Structure formats: C-alpha cells, structure tokens
C-alpha cells in the first residue's frame, strides 16, 4: 500500500511540475502560421501526447527535449491545414477511424479506451484526431495535384523485371520501416544526432511517429514487404549489407534524409504469380517515391510563401 501511495505521489509531482512549467504561457498565442495560430495549450497537448504515446516519463527534462520537435510538427500541421482548407479537401473518415483503431490496438484498447487515456491525462483528444484528419486530407491533396505528373517508363520497369528474373532464382524481400526527415540547408547533422538518440531512447517505431515527415509515420514508419529489386540500386546495396533489426546509415535524398530498418527478411521461389507482384511493387514504389518528393517540395513551397511568426 505504501508503494502505491509513493507511485501516486510521484505521478502527481510530475504533473504539478508540468503544469507549473506551462502556467505562465497558458492560453497564449505562441505562433502565427498564415491564418492559423498555435497556442500554448496546443504545444502542451502535443508534447504530453508525444511522451505518453511513446511511453516516456513525464518530467521537465523530457518536456524540454521534445519542445522544439513538437513545435516544428505543429508548424507543418498548420501549414497543411491551411492548404487543405484553402482548396476544400475532404477527409476520408473511414481511413481516419481505421487508423485510430490501429493506434488503439498498440495500447491493447479500442478507440474509446484511447480517448480515455487522453481524458485521464487532461489532453485534448480532438486536437490529436484533427492532426490525423489533416494528414489524410494532405495526402489526398498531393495525389490530386501531382497524379498527372507521375510518369513511369514502362520499358525501364520491364527491363528491371527482366534483370531480376535473369539474376536470381529466388525472390528476396524485406519487411521495412522508415523515418524520413526534411533535409534543410542547416542543422542536418544535429537532426541526425537527435534522431539517433531518440531511437535509442524510445525505439524506431515511436521515433517514426514522432519525427518522420513521411505518410508512413502514421503507422510507425512501416512500409510492409518490399522486393529488394523494386528499390533503387543505392538503397538495395545498403540493405544487402544489413541484418534483421539493423538500422541503415542516413540516406541523403534531394530534400530529405532517410533511415531504414529491416524488420524481417524472406526468400521465395520465383513464379509467374510473384513476378507479377514484383512488377506491381516496382510501380507502387516508384509512384510513392515521386509522391513523397512532390509532398516535401509542396510543403517547402508553402512554408516559403507563408508568413510564419513564432513568438
């Protein structure tokens, strides 16, 4: 019984510390992002949500460490919200509900149980849901804007497929997860260092949810099973030297930094059926790579054309 009271006392102490930390800025506007605002309440909600969902202790040190990344995430969220509102993009509510159910299952509960976790920690569940709705709407917007610009060379795809068939008797596939960071002109080394520390602290999946700019972040960075031959030669070469559960070195792209983790690996015999699957995966992989490139470029363009005032 004494130990139970001790635990309760510690939790209450942490909560008091957090509330005191935010008391002086409560309900204040801390940033203007175009016609959107970020309030101190939203920042607090984002930070504590990150800590709880990533199973991190709620203490002043963790709050301070998460503050900048939480603010950056909110800025991107507001930029996306501005844009989807401007062009009146609707959200697929079924996709949102399915995603919430998937998130809830990670904590051995349902959506109502997840909502209760938020309520019991004095967190605004609707703010969390709105971020998810905005992200799905953003993905829909990017597809609508750039689908006509996705040109794939059919001959190149067929040549790649022929090379796969000629080079190997077995099909090598990786179950992958990713974390993608925006590659800005300055601060990339610090970003990489910070991410590696967070991966060590909270794990790859939680770090993907917290930091990755890729749509896959909503599912802990998981990409599913991918044939090594549907990937670029550079990435295929890196993966071929890695073992299960290993994380790649930072992979520099045009405007992003990519980390890959091998969750699993398998080999299957080549058949006509999985040859067709390989071809489909090559096409999907190339389309997704282009869409991610368009999404990052579009977000950067919006950011450069939006008045951002952080106080």
Secondary structure as GFF3:
##gff-version 3
##sequence-region A 1 311
A	DSSP	alpha_helix	2	23	.	.	.	ID=ss1
A	DSSP	beta_strand	29	33	.	.	.	ID=ss2
A	DSSP	beta_strand	36	39	.	.	.	ID=ss3
A	DSSP	alpha_helix	40	53	.	.	.	ID=ss4
A	DSSP	alpha_helix	60	86	.	.	.	ID=ss5
A	DSSP	alpha_helix	93	106	.	.	.	ID=ss6
A	DSSP	alpha_helix	111	120	.	.	.	ID=ss7
A	DSSP	alpha_helix	125	146	.	.	.	ID=ss8
A	DSSP	three_ten_helix	147	149	.	.	.	ID=ss9
A	DSSP	alpha_helix	154	167	.	.	.	ID=ss10
A	DSSP	beta_strand	170	182	.	.	.	ID=ss11
A	DSSP	alpha_helix	188	202	.	.	.	ID=ss12
A	DSSP	alpha_helix	204	211	.	.	.	ID=ss13
A	DSSP	three_ten_helix	215	219	.	.	.	ID=ss14
A	DSSP	beta_strand	222	227	.	.	.	ID=ss15
A	DSSP	three_ten_helix	228	230	.	.	.	ID=ss16
A	DSSP	alpha_helix	233	240	.	.	.	ID=ss17
A	DSSP	beta_strand	251	252	.	.	.	ID=ss18
A	DSSP	beta_strand	256	269	.	.	.	ID=ss19
A	DSSP	alpha_helix	272	304	.	.	.	ID=ss20
A	DSSP	beta_strand	308	310	.	.	.	ID=ss21
###
